[in-house]
Structure formats: C-alpha cells, structure tokens
Amino acid sequence: MTDMIQIPSHAEIDVRRPDGSIETVIKAGSQLTEHNFAAMKAATKAAGRGELIAYRNITKSVAAPKPSAADIAEMDHIRHQNAVYRAAAGGENCDQIGGANDIDRTPANKEDY
C-alpha cells in the first residue's frame, strides 16, 4: 500500500458572462487566494468580460515520493558526521554539515585574509 498525498492541481472559476450565461473556467497550475480572486474579479468586471462568482481550488492524490538509496545513504552519513562533531564539541549544538550556500562568503565576512 502506497502513501498518497494531496497536491494542488488547478482552480475552477465560475464566471457570469455579459450575456447571462455561466461558464466554468479552469486556471491550470495554480491555486487562488481570496486576495487574488478579488483582484481578478475587479479586473474582469473593469474589462467588461463578466462577473466572477466563485472559485474552487482542486487538489489531486498522488503517490508520495520515496527516497532513493542514495538519499538514505547521504542522510545516514550526515547524521553520523554530526554525531561525531557533537561528541568532539562536548555536546554543544554544532551540526556542521550543510550546503555550500550555508557559509557567508561576502567580503565583509571573509576569513582568509
């Protein structure tokens, strides 16, 4: 049995067109908020394209991603190295492994001069 998660799919917007017909428009790849909907409603009315009535954010179920063997091995290595660093530091919080972007290399913080 696989774990399923819900992810955003699209938004459906109900529009009353100037001729009185009601149409459902699909806005693919995005989810709406009250703020976005209010702005879209004002813009649609100003353009004379009708009136936005309501919106629904639709989600879909997909299988949760499973970590690869490489991901598991990397996390095991990081946990092991951080345990060694903590032991060497007498239990202080000193987890050292991070990405290259974790180090501030701006000229004001440069340490090699």
N, CA, C and O atoms as a Tinker XYZ file with bonds, in Angstrom:
   452  protein
     1  N      0.840000   -1.179000    0.000000    73     2
     2  CA     0.000000    0.000000    0.000000    64     1     3
     3  C      0.883000    1.241000    0.000000    63     2     4     5
     4  O      1.756000    1.383000    0.857000    81     3
     5  N      0.668000    2.117000   -0.933000    73     3     6
     6  CA     1.484000    3.329000   -1.014000    64     5     7
     7  C      0.780000    4.475000   -0.300000    63     6     8     9
     8  O     -0.448000    4.543000   -0.250000    81     7
     9  N      1.582000    5.362000    0.244000    73     7    10
    10  CA     1.039000    6.553000    0.883000    64     9    11
    11  C      0.670000    7.548000   -0.204000    63    10    12    13
    12  O      1.432000    7.781000   -1.142000    81    11
    13  N     -0.498000    8.121000   -0.062000    73    11    14
    14  CA    -0.968000    9.109000   -1.028000    64    13    15
    15  C     -0.953000   10.481000   -0.360000    63    14    16    17
    16  O     -1.270000   10.609000    0.822000    81    15
    17  N     -0.582000   11.500000   -1.122000    73    15    18
    18  CA    -0.609000   12.869000   -0.628000    64    17    19
    19  C     -1.456000   13.706000   -1.575000    63    18    20    21
    20  O     -1.636000   13.357000   -2.741000    81    19
    21  N     -1.968000   14.805000   -1.061000    73    19    22
    22  CA    -2.764000   15.732000   -1.865000    64    21    23
    23  C     -1.863000   16.882000   -2.311000    63    22    24    25
    24  O     -1.178000   17.492000   -1.490000    81    23
    25  N     -1.866000   17.175000   -3.602000    73    23    26
    26  CA    -1.101000   18.303000   -4.118000    64    25    27
    27  C     -2.033000   19.200000   -4.935000    63    26    28    29
    28  O     -3.037000   18.720000   -5.461000    81    27
    29  N     -1.718000   20.501000   -5.051000    73    27    30
    30  CA    -2.565000   21.391000   -5.838000    64    29    31
    31  C     -2.592000   20.963000   -7.303000    63    30    32    33
    32  O     -1.568000   20.576000   -7.864000    81    31
    33  N     -3.757000   21.037000   -7.906000    73    31    34
    34  CA    -3.898000   20.684000   -9.312000    64    33    35
    35  C     -4.245000   21.912000  -10.149000    63    34    36    37
    36  O     -3.485000   22.303000  -11.034000    81    35
    37  N     -5.403000   22.520000   -9.864000    73    35    38
    38  CA    -5.841000   23.679000  -10.626000    64    37    39
    39  C     -6.952000   24.392000   -9.864000    63    38    40    41
    40  O     -7.395000   23.931000   -8.812000    81    39
    41  N     -7.387000   25.504000  -10.401000    73    39    42
    42  CA    -8.502000   26.244000   -9.815000    64    41    43
    43  C     -9.612000   26.325000  -10.859000    63    42    44    45
    44  O     -9.352000   26.470000  -12.053000    81    43
    45  N    -10.847000   26.229000  -10.389000    73    43    46
    46  CA   -12.008000   26.396000  -11.252000    64    45    47
    47  C    -12.713000   27.678000  -10.839000    63    46    48    49
    48  O    -12.956000   27.910000   -9.655000    81    47
    49  N    -13.038000   28.508000  -11.825000    73    47    50
    50  CA   -13.666000   29.801000  -11.557000    64    49    51
    51  C    -14.997000   29.849000  -12.295000    63    50    52    53
    52  O    -15.060000   29.601000  -13.499000    81    51
    53  N    -16.065000   30.172000  -11.560000    73    51    54
    54  CA   -17.379000   30.338000  -12.176000    64    53    55
    55  C    -17.538000   31.789000  -12.596000    63    54    56    57
    56  O    -17.346000   32.702000  -11.792000    81    55
    57  N    -17.893000   32.002000  -13.877000    73    55    58
    58  CA   -17.990000   33.342000  -14.444000    64    57    59
    59  C    -19.391000   33.534000  -15.028000    63    58    60    61
    60  O    -19.877000   32.698000  -15.790000    81    59
    61  N    -20.034000   34.647000  -14.661000    73    59    62
    62  CA   -21.291000   35.032000  -15.303000    64    61    63
    63  C    -20.918000   36.000000  -16.417000    63    62    64    65
    64  O    -20.477000   37.119000  -16.156000    81    63
    65  N    -21.098000   35.564000  -17.657000    73    63    66
    66  CA   -20.734000   36.366000  -18.825000    64    65    67
    67  C    -21.767000   37.474000  -19.050000    63    66    68    69
    68  O    -22.882000   37.397000  -18.535000    81    67
    69  N    -21.396000   38.506000  -19.822000    73    67    70
    70  CA   -22.321000   39.620000  -20.059000    64    69    71
    71  C    -23.664000   39.197000  -20.666000    63    70    72    73
    72  O    -24.671000   39.876000  -20.465000    81    71
    73  N    -23.687000   38.092000  -21.401000    73    71    74
    74  CA   -24.951000   37.640000  -21.989000    64    73    75
    75  C    -25.803000   36.853000  -20.990000    63    74    76    77
    76  O    -26.890000   36.401000  -21.348000    81    75
    77  N    -25.342000   36.679000  -19.754000    73    75    78
    78  CA   -26.092000   35.997000  -18.710000    64    77    79
    79  C    -25.728000   34.536000  -18.528000    63    78    80    81
    80  O    -26.133000   33.920000  -17.542000    81    79
    81  N    -24.974000   33.967000  -19.458000    73    79    82
    82  CA   -24.592000   32.565000  -19.324000    64    81    83
    83  C    -23.524000   32.412000  -18.236000    63    82    84    85
    84  O    -22.757000   33.335000  -17.962000    81    83
    85  N    -23.496000   31.227000  -17.627000    73    83    86
    86  CA   -22.493000   30.942000  -16.591000    64    85    87
    87  C    -21.523000   29.910000  -17.150000    63    86    88    89
    88  O    -21.927000   28.878000  -17.686000    81    87
    89  N    -20.257000   30.205000  -17.016000    73    87    90
    90  CA   -19.189000   29.371000  -17.570000    64    89    91
    91  C    -18.201000   29.039000  -16.457000    63    90    92    93
    92  O    -17.941000   29.865000  -15.582000    81    91
    93  N    -17.660000   27.842000  -16.494000    73    91    94
    94  CA   -16.605000   27.457000  -15.558000    64    93    95
    95  C    -15.278000   27.476000  -16.308000    63    94    96    97
    96  O    -15.095000   26.767000  -17.298000    81    95
    97  N    -14.364000   28.295000  -15.821000    73    95    98
    98  CA   -13.048000   28.447000  -16.438000    64    97    99
    99  C    -12.034000   27.723000  -15.562000    63    98   100   101
   100  O    -12.072000   27.842000  -14.337000    81    99
   101  N    -11.132000   26.976000  -16.183000    73    99   102
   102  CA   -10.093000   26.264000  -15.446000    64   101   103
   103  C     -8.795000   27.048000  -15.551000    63   102   104   105
   104  O     -8.310000   27.329000  -16.647000    81   103
   105  N     -8.241000   27.396000  -14.403000    73   103   106
   106  CA    -6.951000   28.087000  -14.337000    64   105   107
   107  C     -5.933000   27.036000  -13.929000    63   106   108   109
   108  O     -5.785000   26.723000  -12.748000    81   107
   109  N     -5.236000   26.497000  -14.914000    73   107   110
   110  CA    -4.337000   25.366000  -14.690000    64   109   111
   111  C     -3.074000   25.785000  -13.940000    63   110   112   113
   112  O     -2.556000   26.887000  -14.118000    81   111
   113  N     -2.603000   24.881000  -13.108000    73   111   114
   114  CA    -1.300000   25.036000  -12.466000    64   113   115
   115  C     -1.232000   26.046000  -11.357000    63   114   116   117
   116  O     -0.130000   26.418000  -10.951000    81   115
   117  N     -2.358000   26.516000  -10.839000    73   115   118
   118  CA    -2.256000   27.480000   -9.746000    64   117   119
   119  C     -3.443000   27.344000   -8.808000    63   118   120   121
   120  O     -4.487000   26.802000   -9.172000    81   119
   121  N     -3.264000   27.840000   -7.615000    73   119   122
   122  CA    -4.308000   27.887000   -6.605000    64   121   123
   123  C     -4.602000   29.351000   -6.318000    63   122   124   125
   124  O     -3.695000   30.183000   -6.340000    81   123
   125  N     -5.837000   29.667000   -6.054000    73   123   126
   126  CA    -6.230000   31.048000   -5.807000    64   125   127
   127  C     -6.380000   31.312000   -4.312000    63   126   128   129
   128  O     -6.651000   30.408000   -3.522000    81   127
   129  N     -6.196000   32.570000   -3.954000    73   127   130
   130  CA    -6.456000   33.038000   -2.598000    64   129   131
   131  C     -7.572000   34.065000   -2.683000    63   130   132   133
   132  O     -7.939000   34.496000   -3.776000    81   131
   133  N     -8.112000   34.459000   -1.544000    73   131   134
   134  CA    -9.163000   35.489000   -1.539000    64   133   135
   135  C     -8.645000   36.783000   -2.171000    63   134   136   137
   136  O     -9.365000   37.456000   -2.910000    81   135
   137  N     -7.391000   37.120000   -1.872000    73   135   138
   138  CA    -6.809000   38.352000   -2.412000    64   137   139
   139  C     -6.697000   38.284000   -3.936000    63   138   140   141
   140  O     -7.085000   39.222000   -4.632000    81   139
   141  N     -6.172000   37.182000   -4.446000    73   139   142
   142  CA    -6.032000   37.022000   -5.906000    64   141   143
   143  C     -7.398000   37.036000   -6.582000    63   142   144   145
   144  O     -7.568000   37.651000   -7.635000    81   143
   145  N     -8.372000   36.357000   -5.974000    73   143   146
   146  CA    -9.712000   36.281000   -6.555000    64   145   147
   147  C    -10.350000   37.661000   -6.607000    63   146   148   149
   148  O    -10.992000   38.008000   -7.599000    81   147
   149  N    -10.182000   38.458000   -5.545000    73   147   150
   150  CA   -10.751000   39.807000   -5.526000    64   149   151
   151  C    -10.139000   40.670000   -6.630000    63   150   152   153
   152  O    -10.844000   41.425000   -7.298000    81   151
   153  N     -8.820000   40.553000   -6.816000    73   151   154
   154  CA    -8.155000   41.330000   -7.869000    64   153   155
   155  C     -8.624000   40.882000   -9.254000    63   154   156   157
   156  O     -8.863000   41.718000  -10.125000    81   155
   157  N     -8.758000   39.568000   -9.463000    73   155   158
   158  CA    -9.232000   39.058000  -10.748000    64   157   159
   159  C    -10.678000   39.478000  -11.001000    63   158   160   161
   160  O    -11.053000   39.790000  -12.131000    81   159
   161  N    -11.483000   39.484000   -9.944000    73   159   162
   162  CA   -12.889000   39.861000  -10.063000    64   161   163
   163  C    -13.018000   41.318000  -10.512000    63   162   164   165
   164  O    -13.813000   41.637000  -11.396000    81   163
   165  N    -12.222000   42.200000   -9.888000    73   163   166
   166  CA   -12.255000   43.623000  -10.257000    64   165   167
   167  C    -11.770000   43.829000  -11.691000    63   166   168   169
   168  O    -12.358000   44.612000  -12.438000    81   167
   169  N    -10.697000   43.129000  -12.081000    73   167   170
   170  CA   -10.148000   43.290000  -13.427000    64   169   171
   171  C    -11.109000   42.762000  -14.486000    63   170   172   173
   172  O    -11.252000   43.364000  -15.550000    81   171
   173  N    -11.760000   41.654000  -14.205000    73   171   174
   174  CA   -12.716000   41.084000  -15.166000    64   173   175
   175  C    -13.908000   42.008000  -15.351000    63   174   176   177
   176  O    -14.365000   42.216000  -16.475000    81   175
   177  N    -14.410000   42.558000  -14.266000    73   175   178
   178  CA   -15.542000   43.482000  -14.350000    64   177   179
   179  C    -15.151000   44.749000  -15.089000    63   178   180   181
   180  O    -15.921000   45.247000  -15.911000    81   179
   181  N    -13.944000   45.289000  -14.804000    73   179   182
   182  CA   -13.475000   46.506000  -15.485000    64   181   183
   183  C    -13.292000   46.273000  -16.981000    63   182   184   185
   184  O    -13.488000   47.190000  -17.778000    81   183
   185  N    -12.922000   45.065000  -17.364000    73   183   186
   186  CA   -12.719000   44.760000  -18.787000    64   185   187
   187  C    -14.031000   44.460000  -19.501000    63   186   188   189
   188  O    -14.054000   44.314000  -20.723000    81   187
   189  N    -15.130000   44.367000  -18.738000    73   187   190
   190  CA   -16.418000   44.085000  -19.352000    64   189   191
   191  C    -16.565000   42.643000  -19.807000    63   190   192   193
   192  O    -17.339000   42.357000  -20.722000    81   191
   193  N    -15.835000   41.735000  -19.182000    73   191   194
   194  CA   -15.864000   40.318000  -19.579000    64   193   195
   195  C    -16.828000   39.489000  -18.738000    63   194   196   197
   196  O    -16.957000   38.283000  -18.947000    81   195
   197  N    -17.502000   40.127000  -17.795000    73   195   198
   198  CA   -18.454000   39.413000  -16.960000    64   197   199
   199  C    -18.140000   39.600000  -15.494000    63   198   200   201
   200  O    -17.384000   40.494000  -15.111000    81   199
   201  N    -18.735000   38.737000  -14.671000    73   199   202
   202  CA   -18.561000   38.821000  -13.224000    64   201   203
   203  C    -18.109000   37.461000  -12.698000    63   202   204   205
   204  O    -18.725000   36.435000  -12.987000    81   203
   205  N    -17.036000   37.467000  -11.930000    73   203   206
   206  CA   -16.576000   36.228000  -11.307000    64   205   207
   207  C    -17.461000   35.953000  -10.101000    63   206   208   209
   208  O    -17.638000   36.813000   -9.238000    81   207
   209  N    -18.015000   34.744000  -10.048000    73   207   210
   210  CA   -18.953000   34.399000   -8.989000    64   209   211
   211  C    -18.259000   33.678000   -7.835000    63   210   212   213
   212  O    -18.408000   34.062000   -6.675000    81   211
   213  N    -17.500000   32.631000   -8.160000    73   211   214
   214  CA   -16.868000   31.823000   -7.116000    64   213   215
   215  C    -15.671000   31.097000   -7.704000    63   214   216   217
   216  O    -15.497000   31.024000   -8.921000    81   215
   217  N    -14.845000   30.557000   -6.804000    73   215   218
   218  CA   -13.705000   29.741000   -7.243000    64   217   219
   219  C    -13.563000   28.541000   -6.335000    63   218   220   221
   220  O    -14.013000   28.557000   -5.189000    81   219
   221  N    -12.933000   27.501000   -6.854000    73   219   222
   222  CA   -12.643000   26.286000   -6.095000    64   221   223
   223  C    -11.216000   25.868000   -6.413000    63   222   224   225
   224  O    -10.841000   25.769000   -7.581000    81   223
   225  N    -10.422000   25.623000   -5.381000    73   223   226
   226  CA    -9.080000   25.079000   -5.566000    64   225   227
   227  C     -9.199000   23.555000   -5.564000    63   226   228   229
   228  O     -9.712000   22.971000   -4.610000    81   227
   229  N     -8.731000   22.923000   -6.618000    73   227   230
   230  CA    -8.842000   21.483000   -6.781000    64   229   231
   231  C     -7.478000   20.847000   -6.510000    63   230   232   233
   232  O     -6.449000   21.340000   -6.971000    81   231
   233  N     -7.486000   19.755000   -5.762000    73   231   234
   234  CA    -6.258000   19.014000   -5.487000    64   233   235
   235  C     -6.363000   17.635000   -6.119000    63   234   236   237
   236  O     -7.445000   17.200000   -6.512000    81   235
   237  N     -5.247000   16.966000   -6.209000    73   235   238
   238  CA    -5.246000   15.599000   -6.725000    64   237   239
   239  C     -4.387000   14.734000   -5.816000    63   238   240   241
   240  O     -3.472000   15.219000   -5.152000    81   239
   241  N     -4.700000   13.452000   -5.802000    73   239   242
   242  CA    -3.945000   12.492000   -4.991000    64   241   243
   243  C     -2.850000   11.873000   -5.837000    63   242   244   245
   244  O     -3.094000   11.408000   -6.950000    81   243
   245  N     -1.647000   11.873000   -5.301000    73   243   246
   246  CA    -0.517000   11.233000   -5.971000    64   245   247
   247  C      0.249000   10.407000   -4.944000    63   246   248   249
   248  O      0.148000   10.642000   -3.739000    81   247
   249  N      0.997000    9.459000   -5.427000    73   247   250
   250  CA     1.815000    8.646000   -4.533000    64   249   251
   251  C      2.934000    9.508000   -3.956000    63   250   252   253
   252  O      3.582000   10.263000   -4.681000    81   251
   253  N      3.153000    9.391000   -2.663000    73   251   254
   254  CA     4.210000   10.166000   -2.007000    64   253   255
   255  C      5.565000    9.716000   -2.538000    63   254   256   257
   256  O      5.792000    8.519000   -2.716000    81   255
   257  N      6.473000   10.665000   -2.793000    73   255   258
   258  CA     7.786000   10.272000   -3.290000    64   257   259
   259  C      8.559000    9.496000   -2.228000    63   258   260   261
   260  O      8.511000    9.828000   -1.043000    81   259
   261  N      9.251000    8.490000   -2.652000    73   259   262
   262  CA    10.057000    7.667000   -1.757000    64   261   263
   263  C     11.527000    8.030000   -1.947000    63   262   264   265
   264  O     11.974000    8.218000   -3.078000    81   263
   265  N     12.283000    8.130000   -0.854000    73   263   266
   266  CA    13.705000    8.449000   -1.001000    64   265   267
   267  C     14.454000    7.302000   -1.683000    63   266   268   269
   268  O     14.156000    6.125000   -1.484000    81   267
   269  N     15.430000    7.694000   -2.488000    73   267   270
   270  CA    16.252000    6.684000   -3.159000    64   269   271
   271  C     17.293000    6.154000   -2.182000    63   270   272   273
   272  O     17.462000    6.688000   -1.086000    81   271
   273  N     17.983000    5.106000   -2.587000    73   271   274
   274  CA    19.042000    4.535000   -1.749000    64   273   275
   275  C     20.142000    5.578000   -1.523000    63   274   276   277
   276  O     20.733000    5.626000   -0.444000    81   275
   277  N     20.420000    6.407000   -2.525000    73   275   278
   278  CA    21.443000    7.442000   -2.380000    64   277   279
   279  C     21.018000    8.494000   -1.354000    63   278   280   281
   280  O     21.840000    8.958000   -0.565000    81   279
   281  N     19.725000    8.874000   -1.364000    73   279   282
   282  CA    19.229000    9.836000   -0.386000    64   281   283
   283  C     19.356000    9.293000    1.032000    63   282   284   285
   284  O     19.778000   10.007000    1.941000    81   283
   285  N     18.992000    8.037000    1.214000    73   283   286
   286  CA    19.070000    7.415000    2.534000    64   285   287
   287  C     20.519000    7.342000    3.008000    63   286   288   289
   288  O     20.807000    7.620000    4.172000    81   287
   289  N     21.429000    6.969000    2.109000    73   287   290
   290  CA    22.849000    6.879000    2.470000    64   289   291
   291  C     23.407000    8.257000    2.824000    63   290   292   293
   292  O     24.183000    8.381000    3.771000    81   291
   293  N     23.022000    9.290000    2.078000    73   291   294
   294  CA    23.515000   10.634000    2.368000    64   293   295
   295  C     23.022000   11.118000    3.726000    63   294   296   297
   296  O     23.800000   11.689000    4.492000    81   295
   297  N     21.755000   10.904000    4.039000    73   295   298
   298  CA    21.235000   11.325000    5.336000    64   297   299
   299  C     21.885000   10.549000    6.476000    63   298   300   301
   300  O     22.131000   11.110000    7.543000    81   299
   301  N     22.166000    9.267000    6.263000    73   299   302
   302  CA    22.857000    8.466000    7.274000    64   301   303
   303  C     24.260000    9.019000    7.509000    63   302   304   305
   304  O     24.707000    9.117000    8.652000    81   303
   305  N     24.955000    9.382000    6.428000    73   303   306
   306  CA    26.294000    9.961000    6.551000    64   305   307
   307  C     26.241000   11.287000    7.312000    63   306   308   309
   308  O     27.074000   11.534000    8.184000    81   307
   309  N     25.276000   12.132000    6.990000    73   307   310
   310  CA    25.152000   13.426000    7.668000    64   309   311
   311  C     24.874000   13.224000    9.154000    63   310   312   313
   312  O     25.484000   13.890000    9.990000    81   311
   313  N     23.962000   12.316000    9.494000    73   311   314
   314  CA    23.675000   12.056000   10.908000    64   313   315
   315  C     24.920000   11.559000   11.642000    63   314   316   317
   316  O     25.199000   11.982000   12.763000    81   315
   317  N     25.658000   10.666000   11.005000    73   315   318
   318  CA    26.874000   10.131000   11.621000    64   317   319
   319  C     27.919000   11.234000   11.833000    63   318   320   321
   320  O     28.481000   11.355000   12.921000    81   319
   321  N     28.175000   12.028000   10.805000    73   319   322
   322  CA    29.181000   13.093000   10.920000    64   321   323
   323  C     28.784000   14.128000   11.971000    63   322   324   325
   324  O     29.627000   14.586000   12.741000    81   323
   325  N     27.510000   14.494000   12.004000    73   323   326
   326  CA    27.075000   15.462000   13.006000    64   325   327
   327  C     27.191000   14.893000   14.412000    63   326   328   329
   328  O     27.486000   15.638000   15.346000    81   327
   329  N     26.967000   13.591000   14.590000    73   327   330
   330  CA    27.150000   12.964000   15.897000    64   329   331
   331  C     28.614000   13.027000   16.314000    63   330   332   333
   332  O     28.914000   13.278000   17.482000    81   331
   333  N     29.530000   12.801000   15.369000    73   331   334
   334  CA    30.965000   12.898000   15.661000    64   333   335
   335  C     31.326000   14.326000   16.059000    63   334   336   337
   336  O     32.061000   14.534000   17.024000    81   335
   337  N     30.805000   15.325000   15.310000    73   335   338
   338  CA    31.098000   16.726000   15.628000    64   337   339
   339  C     30.564000   17.092000   17.016000    63   338   340   341
   340  O     31.235000   17.800000   17.767000    81   339
   341  N     29.355000   16.612000   17.365000    73   339   342
   342  CA    28.793000   16.921000   18.681000    64   341   343
   343  C     29.622000   16.283000   19.788000    63   342   344   345
   344  O     29.865000   16.904000   20.823000    81   343
   345  N     30.053000   15.053000   19.573000    73   343   346
   346  CA    30.869000   14.375000   20.585000    64   345   347
   347  C     32.193000   15.104000   20.777000    63   346   348   349
   348  O     32.666000   15.242000   21.905000    81   347
   349  N     32.787000   15.566000   19.699000    73   347   350
   350  CA    34.062000   16.271000   19.784000    64   349   351
   351  C     33.897000   17.640000   20.434000    63   350   352   353
   352  O     34.853000   18.174000   20.997000    81   351
   353  N     32.705000   18.210000   20.366000    73   351   354
   354  CA    32.466000   19.543000   20.926000    64   353   355
   355  C     31.885000   19.470000   22.332000    63   354   356   357
   356  O     31.452000   20.488000   22.874000    81   355
   357  N     31.869000   18.299000   22.920000    73   355   358
   358  CA    31.382000   18.180000   24.291000    64   357   359
   359  C     29.877000   18.339000   24.403000    63   358   360   361
   360  O     29.381000   18.800000   25.431000    81   359
   361  N     29.142000   17.966000   23.363000    73   359   362
   362  CA    27.692000   18.017000   23.424000    64   361   363
   363  C     27.084000   19.325000   22.991000    63   362   364   365
   364  O     25.860000   19.458000   23.009000    81   363
   365  N     27.897000   20.313000   22.596000    73   363   366
   366  CA    27.335000   21.577000   22.130000    64   365   367
   367  C     26.611000   21.377000   20.798000    63   366   368   369
   368  O     26.881000   20.424000   20.068000    81   367
   369  N     25.709000   22.273000   20.501000    73   367   370
   370  CA    24.995000   22.214000   19.235000    64   369   371
   371  C     25.929000   22.727000   18.144000    63   370   372   373
   372  O     26.143000   23.933000   18.028000    81   371
   373  N     26.480000   21.827000   17.351000    73   371   374
   374  CA    27.475000   22.244000   16.371000    64   373   375
   375  C     27.361000   21.433000   15.091000    63   374   376   377
   376  O     28.382000   21.074000   14.504000    81   375
   377  N     26.146000   21.134000   14.641000    73   375   378
   378  CA    25.984000   20.386000   13.399000    64   377   379
   379  C     26.652000   21.172000   12.273000    63   378   380   381
   380  O     26.305000   22.327000   12.023000    81   379
   381  N     27.594000   20.553000   11.609000    73   379   382
   382  CA    28.433000   21.258000   10.654000    64   381   383
   383  C     28.074000   21.015000    9.198000    63   382   384   385
   384  O     28.382000   21.842000    8.339000    81   383
   385  N     27.435000   19.909000    8.913000    73   383   386
   386  CA    27.212000   19.593000    7.512000    64   385   387
   387  C     26.036000   20.383000    6.999000    63   386   388   389
   388  O     24.947000   20.358000    7.572000    81   387
   389  N     26.269000   21.075000    5.925000    73   387   390
   390  CA    25.224000   21.839000    5.248000    64   389   391
   391  C     25.662000   22.037000    3.826000    63   390   392   393
   392  O     26.678000   21.489000    3.398000    81   391
   393  N     24.912000   22.809000    3.095000    73   391   394
   394  CA    25.260000   23.077000    1.712000    64   393   395
   395  C     26.294000   24.165000    1.600000    63   394   396   397
   396  O     26.622000   24.824000    2.587000    81   395
   397  N     26.813000   24.360000    0.396000    73   395   398
   398  CA    27.809000   25.402000    0.162000    64   397   399
   399  C     27.227000   26.782000    0.416000    63   398   400   401
   400  O     27.967000   27.716000    0.724000    81   399
   401  N     25.918000   26.925000    0.291000    73   399   402
   402  CA    25.277000   28.219000    0.492000    64   401   403
   403  C     25.078000   28.562000    1.962000    63   402   404   405
   404  O     24.627000   29.663000    2.280000    81   403
   405  N     25.406000   27.637000    2.868000    73   403   406
   406  CA    25.234000   27.897000    4.289000    64   405   407
   407  C     26.329000   28.792000    4.846000    63   406   408   409
   408  O     26.204000   29.289000    5.966000    81   407
   409  N     27.388000   29.005000    4.099000    73   407   410
   410  CA    28.525000   29.792000    4.564000    64   409   411
   411  C     28.433000   31.195000    3.975000    63   410   412   413
   412  O     28.237000   31.359000    2.771000    81   411
   413  N     28.575000   32.205000    4.831000    73   411   414
   414  CA    28.530000   33.586000    4.371000    64   413   415
   415  C     29.902000   33.957000    3.823000    63   414   416   417
   416  O     30.846000   34.137000    4.592000    81   415
   417  N     30.024000   34.074000    2.509000    73   415   418
   418  CA    31.310000   34.387000    1.888000    64   417   419
   419  C     31.356000   35.813000    1.342000    63   418   420   421
   420  O     32.116000   36.091000    0.414000    81   419
   421  N     30.566000   36.706000    1.894000    73   419   422
   422  CA    30.598000   38.078000    1.455000    64   421   423
   423  C     31.921000   38.704000    1.899000    63   422   424   425
   424  O     32.527000   38.230000    2.859000    81   423
   425  N     32.382000   39.763000    1.214000    73   423   426
   426  CA    33.671000   40.373000    1.575000    64   425   427
   427  C     33.731000   40.826000    3.038000    63   426   428   429
   428  O     34.804000   40.798000    3.641000    81   427
   429  N     32.602000   41.243000    3.618000    73   427   430
   430  CA    32.627000   41.683000    4.997000    64   429   431
   431  C     32.873000   40.530000    5.971000    63   430   432   433
   432  O     33.309000   40.763000    7.098000    81   431
   433  N     32.604000   39.305000    5.559000    73   431   434
   434  CA    32.792000   38.147000    6.436000    64   433   435
   435  C     33.868000   37.205000    5.940000    63   434   436   437
   436  O     33.916000   36.050000    6.362000    81   435
   437  N     34.721000   37.666000    5.067000    73   435   438
   438  CA    35.749000   36.805000    4.517000    64   437   439
   439  C     36.819000   36.564000    5.602000    63   438   440   441
   440  O     37.266000   37.506000    6.256000    81   439
   441  N     37.216000   35.311000    5.780000    73   439   442
   442  CA    38.140000   34.981000    6.861000    64   441   443
   443  C     39.531000   34.602000    6.377000    63   442   444   445
   444  O     40.395000   34.304000    7.201000    81   443
   445  N     39.782000   34.603000    5.072000    73   443   446
   446  CA    41.067000   34.116000    4.594000    64   445   447
   447  C     42.057000   35.238000    4.261000    63   446   448   449
   448  O     43.006000   35.013000    3.511000    81   447
   449  N     41.853000   36.420000    4.797000    73   447   450
   450  CA    42.837000   37.496000    4.633000    64   449   451
   451  C     43.049000   38.218000    5.919000    63   450   452
   452  O     43.844000   39.156000    5.977000    81   451
